[in-house]
């Protein structure tokens, strides 16, 4: 949530309406809202698989997957921010602080876990990854996305300002995952099956209106991955 200020986990309960209003007004990440996240899941996961949407937000991913025939999607988030229209997409929803709490599912429970545009918000992403690994079946898939830190504008901005636009103090992006950190966080427990980028853009003055930027490491808005649980 780029435009929402950082709210500590122990304050989120009292700020629930603020978060819901923001999600309603902003809609969430374009990767999810435009259906690209659901397309990625549908290409890689059987629609009869037992799936977990970790970081449900407004529930729009579940709604997209329901239309694609997915029959068993459970949801988890620190609180229930789902739109009423999206609640039927989930067979079950549980409140979980992914940074601090043990996930309320047994070992080797899910065939696939999805977590789109979530890890950059977590205070303790290492705990969350270990829990997702635990509840995935052997060989299960972890389909996820994060902001593309390798974008050329991030590098230019950091060189000039010592900061990055999508991780500034006025938003709630906390985790930043360059290649080495990504490897330490995810690749100890998972192998990459496929990866790519979504939505080429360059957020600077008139250049932000150009729509033909390539969807690659240099210009992609979002980096996505299909990861497989290591045995």
Buried (B, 14 or more C-beta within 10 A) or exposed (E): BBEBEBBEBEEBEEBBEEBBEBBEEBBBBBBBBBBBBBEBBBEBBEBEBBBBBBBBBBBBBBBBBBEEEBEBBBBBBBBBBBBEEBBEBBBEBBEBBBBBBEBEBEEEBBBBBBBBBBBBBBBBBBBBBBBBBBBBBEEBBBBBBBBBBBBEBBEEBBEEEEEBBBBEEEBBBBBBBEEEEBEEBBBEBBEEEEEBBBBBBBEEEEEEEEEEBEBEBBBBBBBBBBBBBEE
